[in-house]
Amino acid sequence: MTQFSGNLDGVVVADFSRVLAGPYASMLLGDMGATVVKVESPLGDDTRHWVPPERDGMGTYYISINRNKYSIALDLSDPDELALAHEIAAKADVMIQNFKVGGLKKFALDYESVRIDNPSVVYCSISGFGSEGGAALPGYDLLVQAVSGLMSLTGDSDGDPFRAGISVFDVMTGLFSTIGILAALRRRDLTGQGQHIETNLLSSALSALVNQTSAYIAGGVVPTRMGNAHLSLFPYEPLPTKDRPLIVIAGNDGQFVKLAKALGIEFVLADDRFSSVFARNANREELRPIIIEALSSRGADEWFGVLSAAGIPCGPINDVAGGIDLAKRLGLDPVIEIDGVPVIRNPISFSSSDISYRLAPPKLNQDRDLVLSWLSNGKFS
């Protein structure tokens, strides 16, 4: 195994999860130095087969969330294979799983069973709707986008609800799981005690809806779709320019002053209808055509340069290729290659430790001998 200096060096993660939330969490831990053993069924993680698009026969979905892992395929219905799974769980510092609630109990791989031989294990269970009343409900991101309220907020005000362009709550649940695991590892360092962490997509969704859920529980307001508009701010949306839309944001009074001056519409600063965030929000239909008329004199890319130079948040609406190209131009180096396989850089940087990109996403069961070696002698070699 390549030597490196990561914050989680020495931590072993047994990843019994598949698809997105769990594998995303385990990849992030692997990026920070943890040794991740990806335990798959003989059929492999579902996302291996989600094509197109693909690269060398491997689904790009799978590639995006499975670097820095060793793969072993185990048939849990086979006693010998199950015994290997028990060994992996017993030696791991962290175990992650997203089986149906209670689904691992029959294999004695649930938390209560694993902790018997591994009392210090940090065990993370990921589900769609928790382990109580929603235990039997299947956990699909699209389903949670619908029932959480997100889709009711996404789309034109007079149109149909829309899903987000990514599995946003799977990703967020993976992030919450990572945070919980890191906190539990810190507590274990202090007390020597492991614990069971539970995360679920619906709770993650309601937390991630932040101001929208707060509008309801604290303000008694049920938010509705507003297209690209913002409930509390204007401008905070795409506006037409000479050639294509541009995102324009004035999140406070100071930014609006800069915007008005950059657009050559200083006269609005003396108008009480536009003198504050509250006033601009209340009178957005009067302000919008004034801003649009000013923007019509130049194209989006030109305005991007002018307004950015003036300290105004703005930007053209790129496709994914454009987003990656922008990150490259800004020096963020978004793409890393591992053994010829391109992956997106981990967004975290540390001043005195490294993010590691040492292992390309593994083929199914490619590391079986390495994992068996580790079980017998404690080393990946």
C-alpha positions in Angstrom: 0.0 0.0 0.0 1.4 3.4 -1.0 2.6 5.4 2.0 1.0 8.8 2.6 0.2 11.1 5.4 -3.5 11.5 6.1 -5.6 12.4 9.0 -7.2 9.0 9.2 -4.1 6.9 8.7 -4.5 3.6 10.5 -8.4 3.7 10.5 -9.9 0.7 8.7 -13.4 1.1 7.3 -15.6 -1.9 6.4 -18.0 -0.6 3.8 -21.0 -2.9 3.3 -23.0 -0.1 1.6 -23.8 0.3 -2.0 -25.2 2.9 -4.5 -24.5 6.5 -3.3 -24.8 7.7 0.3 -22.6 5.0 2.0 -20.0 4.7 -0.7 -19.7 8.5 -0.9 -19.0 8.6 2.9 -16.5 5.8 2.7 -14.7 7.5 -0.2 -14.3 10.7 1.7 -12.9 8.8 4.7 -10.5 7.0 2.2 -9.5 10.3 0.8 -8.4 11.4 4.3 -6.3 8.3 4.8 -8.6 5.6 6.0 -8.1 2.1 4.6 -11.5 1.2 3.1 -12.6 -2.4 2.3 -15.5 -2.4 0.0 -17.6 -5.6 0.6 -19.8 -6.3 -2.4 -22.2 -9.1 -3.4 -21.0 -11.3 -6.2 -23.1 -9.1 -8.5 -21.3 -6.0 -7.4 -22.5 -2.6 -6.4 -25.5 -1.6 -8.5 -23.8 1.5 -9.8 -21.2 -0.5 -11.6 -24.0 -1.4 -14.1 -25.6 2.1 -14.3 -24.6 2.9 -17.9 -24.4 4.9 -20.0 -22.1 6.8 -19.5 -19.2 4.4 -18.9 -15.4 4.3 -19.1 -13.8 1.0 -20.1 -16.9 -0.9 -19.2 -17.3 0.7 -15.8 -20.2 3.1 -15.0 -19.0 6.6 -14.4 -21.6 6.8 -11.6 -19.6 4.1 -9.8 -16.3 5.7 -10.7 -17.4 9.0 -9.0 -17.7 7.6 -5.5 -15.4 4.5 -5.2 -11.8 5.6 -5.3 -9.4 4.7 -2.5 -11.1 1.3 -1.8 -10.2 -2.4 -1.9 -13.0 -4.6 -3.3 -13.9 -8.1 -2.1 -17.0 -9.9 -3.3 -18.7 -12.0 -0.6 -21.9 -14.2 -0.8 -23.3 -13.8 2.7 -25.6 -16.8 2.1 -22.4 -19.0 2.0 -21.2 -19.9 5.5 -17.5 -19.6 4.5 -18.0 -16.2 2.8 -20.1 -15.0 5.8 -17.3 -16.0 8.1 -14.9 -13.7 6.1 -17.5 -10.9 6.4 -17.5 -11.4 10.2 -13.7 -11.2 10.3 -13.7 -8.0 8.3 -16.3 -6.5 10.7 -14.4 -7.6 13.7 -11.2 -6.0 12.6 -12.7 -2.7 11.4 -12.6 0.6 13.2 -15.7 1.7 11.2 -18.5 -0.2 9.6 -20.9 1.4 7.2 -24.1 -0.3 5.8 -27.3 0.7 4.1 -29.1 -2.6 4.0 -32.9 -2.5 4.6 -33.4 -1.8 8.3 -32.8 -5.0 10.2 -31.6 -6.8 7.0 -28.2 -7.6 8.4 -29.4 -9.2 11.7 -30.0 -12.6 10.1 -26.3 -12.6 9.1 -25.2 -11.4 12.6 -23.7 -8.3 11.0 -26.0 -5.8 12.7 -24.6 -3.4 15.3 -25.5 -5.5 18.4 -23.9 -8.6 16.9 -20.8 -6.9 15.6 -20.1 -5.1 18.8 -19.8 -8.4 20.7 -16.4 -9.1 19.0 -15.7 -5.5 18.3 -16.9 -3.3 21.2 -15.0 -0.2 20.0 -16.5 -0.2 16.5 -18.1 2.9 15.1 -21.0 1.5 13.2 -23.0 3.7 10.8 -26.4 2.6 9.5 -27.9 4.6 6.6 -31.6 4.3 5.7 -34.3 6.1 3.8 -36.7 6.9 6.6 -35.1 5.8 9.9 -35.5 2.7 11.9 -38.9 3.4 13.5 -42.1 4.0 11.6 -40.3 4.3 8.2 -38.2 1.2 8.6 -40.0 -0.7 5.8 -39.9 2.2 3.3 -37.4 2.0 0.4 -34.8 4.7 0.5 -34.5 6.3 -3.0 -33.4 9.9 -3.4 -36.1 10.8 -5.9 -38.7 9.5 -3.4 -37.3 11.6 -0.6 -37.1 14.7 -2.9 -40.8 14.2 -3.4 -42.0 13.6 0.1 -39.7 16.0 1.9 -41.0 19.0 0.0 -38.0 19.8 -2.2 -39.9 19.1 -5.4 -42.7 21.4 -4.4 -40.1 24.1 -4.3 -38.4 23.3 -7.6 -39.7 24.5 -10.9 -41.8 27.3 -12.3 -44.5 28.7 -10.1 -47.2 27.7 -12.6 -45.5 24.5 -13.7 -44.9 21.0 -12.5 -42.6 20.1 -9.6 -39.1 19.0 -10.6 -36.4 16.9 -9.1 -32.9 18.3 -8.6 -30.4 17.3 -11.2 -28.4 15.1 -8.8 -29.3 12.8 -6.0 -28.9 15.6 -3.6 -30.1 14.0 -0.4 -28.0 10.8 -1.0 -25.0 13.1 -1.2 -26.0 15.1 1.9 -26.7 11.9 3.9 -23.3 10.7 2.9 -21.8 14.0 4.2 -23.8 13.8 7.5 -22.7 10.2 7.9 -19.1 11.2 7.5 -19.5 14.0 10.1 -21.0 11.6 12.5 -18.3 9.0 12.0 -15.5 11.5 12.5 -17.2 12.7 15.7 -17.6 9.1 17.0 -14.0 8.4 16.2 -13.0 11.4 18.2 -15.1 10.2 21.2 -13.6 6.7 20.9 -10.1 8.2 21.1 -11.2 9.9 24.4 -13.2 7.1 25.9 -12.3 3.9 24.1 -16.0 3.3 23.4 -17.6 2.7 20.0 -21.2 3.6 19.2 -24.0 3.2 16.7 -24.7 6.1 14.3 -27.9 6.3 12.3 -28.6 8.6 9.4 -31.5 8.7 7.0 -32.4 10.5 3.8 -35.6 12.2 5.1 -34.0 13.7 8.2 -31.1 14.9 6.0 -33.5 16.4 3.6 -35.4 18.4 6.2 -32.2 19.7 7.7 -30.8 20.6 4.3 -34.0 22.5 3.4 -32.8 25.0 6.0 -34.7 28.3 5.5 -37.6 26.6 3.8 -38.4 24.2 6.6 -37.7 27.0 9.1 -40.3 29.2 7.2 -42.9 26.6 8.0 -42.0 25.5 11.6 -40.9 29.0 12.8 -42.9 31.3 10.6 -46.1 29.3 9.8 -45.5 29.8 6.1 -45.6 26.9 3.6 -43.1 27.8 0.9 -44.0 27.3 -2.7 -42.3 27.2 -6.1 -40.9 30.5 -7.3 -39.0 29.3 -10.3 -35.5 30.8 -10.1 -36.6 33.6 -7.7 -35.6 33.8 -4.0 -38.3 34.1 -1.3 -36.4 36.9 0.6 -33.9 38.5 -1.8 -34.0 40.4 -5.1 -32.0 40.4 -7.3 -31.0 36.8 -6.7 -31.9 35.0 -9.9 -30.9 34.7 -13.6 -31.7 37.8 -15.6 -31.5 38.2 -19.4 -28.6 40.0 -21.0 -27.9 40.8 -24.6 -27.2 37.2 -25.4 -28.0 34.8 -22.5 -29.0 34.8 -18.9 -26.7 35.9 -16.1 -27.0 35.1 -12.4 -27.1 38.4 -10.5 -27.1 38.7 -6.7 -27.4 41.6 -4.3 -27.5 39.9 -0.9 -27.3 43.1 1.0 -27.6 46.9 0.7 -23.9 47.4 0.0 -23.9 45.0 -2.9 -27.0 46.6 -4.4 -25.2 50.0 -4.3 -22.3 48.5 -6.2 -24.7 46.9 -8.7 -26.6 50.0 -9.4 -23.4 52.0 -10.0 -21.9 49.2 -12.3 -25.1 49.1 -14.3 -25.4 52.9 -14.6 -28.7 53.1 -12.8 -27.7 55.1 -9.8 -31.1 56.9 -9.8 -32.6 53.8 -8.1 -30.6 54.5 -5.0 -32.7 57.5 -4.3 -35.9 55.6 -4.6 -37.5 54.5 -1.3 -38.9 51.4 -3.1 -35.4 50.1 -3.5 -33.7 51.4 -0.4 -33.4 48.2 1.6 -33.5 44.4 1.2 -37.1 44.3 2.4 -38.1 47.2 0.1 -36.5 45.7 -3.0 -38.1 42.3 -2.2 -41.5 43.9 -1.9 -41.1 45.9 -5.1 -39.2 43.4 -7.2 -41.6 43.7 -10.1 -40.9 47.4 -10.4 -37.1 46.9 -10.1 -36.7 43.9 -12.4 -37.3 45.7 -15.7 -34.9 48.5 -14.8 -32.1 46.0 -14.2 -33.0 44.0 -17.3 -32.9 47.1 -19.5 -29.4 48.0 -18.2 -28.2 44.4 -18.7 -29.4 44.4 -22.3 -26.5 46.5 -23.5 -23.9 43.7 -23.1 -23.6 39.9 -23.2 -23.4 37.6 -20.2 -19.7 37.0 -20.4 -18.9 40.7 -20.6 -21.1 41.5 -17.7 -19.5 38.7 -15.8 -16.2 40.4 -16.0 -17.5 43.9 -15.3 -19.7 43.0 -12.4 -17.2 40.6 -10.8 -14.6 43.4 -10.9 -17.0 45.6 -9.1 -17.4 43.0 -6.3 -20.9 41.8 -7.3 -21.7 38.1 -7.2 -22.7 37.0 -10.7 -22.1 34.3 -13.2 -23.3 32.8 -16.5 -25.3 29.5 -16.4 -22.7 26.9 -17.5 -23.2 23.3 -18.4 -21.1 20.8 -16.4 -18.2 21.2 -18.8 -18.3 24.9 -18.3 -18.2 24.5 -14.6 -15.1 22.3 -14.7 -13.5 24.7 -17.1 -14.1 27.6 -14.8 -12.6 25.7 -11.9 -9.5 25.0 -14.0 -9.2 28.7 -14.9 -9.5 29.7 -11.3 -6.6 27.3 -10.4 -8.7 24.9 -8.4 -7.4 21.8 -10.3 -10.7 20.0 -10.2 -9.6 16.8 -12.0 -7.2 14.2 -10.6 -6.1 11.1 -12.5 -5.5 7.8 -10.7 -3.9 5.2 -12.9 -5.4 6.9 -15.9 -8.9 7.2 -14.4 -10.1 10.8 -14.0 -11.9 11.7 -10.8 -13.1 15.0 -9.2 -10.8 16.4 -6.5 -11.9 16.2 -2.9 -12.9 19.8 -2.1 -11.1 19.8 1.3 -7.5 20.9 1.7 -5.4 20.6 4.8 -2.4 22.8 5.7 -0.4 20.0 7.4 -1.8 16.7 6.1 -2.7 15.3 2.7 -5.8 14.2 0.7 -4.8 11.0 -1.0 -5.6 9.8 -4.5 -3.8 6.4 -4.3 -6.4 3.8 -5.6 -8.5 4.0 -8.7 -12.1 2.7 -8.3 -11.6 -1.1 -8.1 -13.0 -3.8 -10.3 -15.3 -6.2 -8.6 -13.4 -8.5 -6.2 -10.0 -7.4 -7.6 -8.5 -7.1 -4.1 -9.7 -10.4 -2.6 -6.1 -11.7 -2.0 -5.0 -8.4 -0.4 -8.0 -8.4 1.9 -7.4 -12.0 2.9 -3.8 -11.2 3.6 -4.8 -8.3 5.8 -7.2 -10.7 7.7 -4.3 -13.1 8.3 -1.4 -10.8 9.0 -2.8 -7.3 9.5 -1.2 -5.9 6.4 -2.3 -4.9 2.9 0.7 -6.1 0.9 
